[in-house]
Amino acid sequence: EPVGERVELSDLPLREDLRGRTPYGAPQLDVPVRLNTNENPYPPSADLVAEVVAEVAEVAGELHRYPDRDAVALREDLAAYLASSTGVPLTAANLWAANGSNEILQQILQAFGGPGRTALGFEPSYSMHPIIAAGTRTEWSPTPRRADFSLDVGRAAEIVAERAPDVVFVTSPNNPTGQSVPVADLKVLISAAPGIVVVDEAYAEFSSRDSAVALLEEFPEKLIVSRTMSKAFAFAGGRLGYLAAAPAVVDALLLVRLPYHLSALTQVAARASLRHADETLGSVALLAAERDRVVEALAGLGFDVVPSDANFVLFGWFEDARAAWRSYLEHGVLIRDVGIAGHLRVTVGTPEENDAFLAASKEVGR
Ligand code: PMP
C-alpha cells in the first residue's frame, strides 16, 4: 500500500471549483489496433531516429545547463515551416512554442483569461478547451453547433458580439466532428469578437482549406493560430505545440510561461523532426485518401458519417455508443467514445489498421 494512501482526494483542501471533476484522458490500452487519439500511425523513419539520437547525444553533454529559455532556433525553424506552408512571411517573433498545444492554450488563458473573464467555444469541440478554462478559472461559455455539427457563422458572430467573451476558441478542423471553417467565415467571427480569437488548427495539415494564418496581418490584435506537431508531424511523444500571432502576443505569453519550459532534448528533437518535414508530411496525402476510403466504406455499411477534412471520422448512429465502443474493443480495435450521443470517433490509421476497423464495423453493426 503506497505511503499516505489513507488520505483521499475529498480530504484535501482542493479548490471548490475543482471538486467532483474527472481528469481528461482516453484509455491507454494495449490493443492491436489503436485508433483513438488522432496520432499519425507511421513511426519516424530510421533516418530521423538516427538524427534525433545524434542531436540528443550532443546536447546530453550540456544537460548541466538550462536550455535556451526562448527556444529561438526552434521558433525560427517553425516560422520557416509555417511561412512556406501558408505563404505568410512569419519570423521567429511571430512564433511561440510549448510542450504540446495544450500548454500553448493554457498559456493563452493564463494571459488573456482568468478570474472574472470568459472564454467561449462552439460545442461539441475539443474537450480540453473547457478543462483548461476551468484550470485557469476562466468562465466557460459554451455555444452549440448545428445538429449536423457545422458552424452557423452568422448566428455564432451574433452570440460572440452579444456575450463579448475575452477569448473565443474556434477549432478548425473541429475535433471530434471533422469539419473546418472557411477563412471568410473566420473573418466574420473575428470581426465580431471584442477580444482574442484562438483558431485551434491542430489538424490543419490534413485539411485542404487555407489556414487562418492568412488573417494575421489583418487582425494582429485579436488572432492567435495554434498548431501542433502531435498529429501530421508524427511527434505526439515529443510534445511540441506552437502558435503564430503578432509579436506582442508572444510578449504577453512570456509573462506567464515557466522559465525553461521546453527542455533542451525537446528543442533539438523537434528541430530534427522539422528538418524531415517533407518526408513526414508525405504521409498526409495517404492518410487523407484513407480517410475518404473509410468514410465511403462506413457509409456503405449504413452508418451516418460526418464529413471530415481531418485524420479522424465521427460516425453513428448507435443505440448505445458505449456498448458499441466496448464491442470494437473486443474485436481488438480501440476507438473513441467522445461523449456525443449515438456517435463514436475513429482515427485514420494505416491501410491495414483501417481494414481491421472496417471488418470490426461489419461485426459491430449499429
Ligand atoms: N487541439 C486539438 C483540437 C486537439 O485535438 C489536440 C489533441 N487531441 C490538441 C489541441 C492538443 O494536442 P497536443 O497537446 O498534443 O499538441
Residues whose N, C-alpha, C, O or C-beta is under 5 A from the ligand:
A	BS01	PMP	N99 G100 S101 N102 Y126 T171 N175 D200 A202 T228 S230 L240 G241
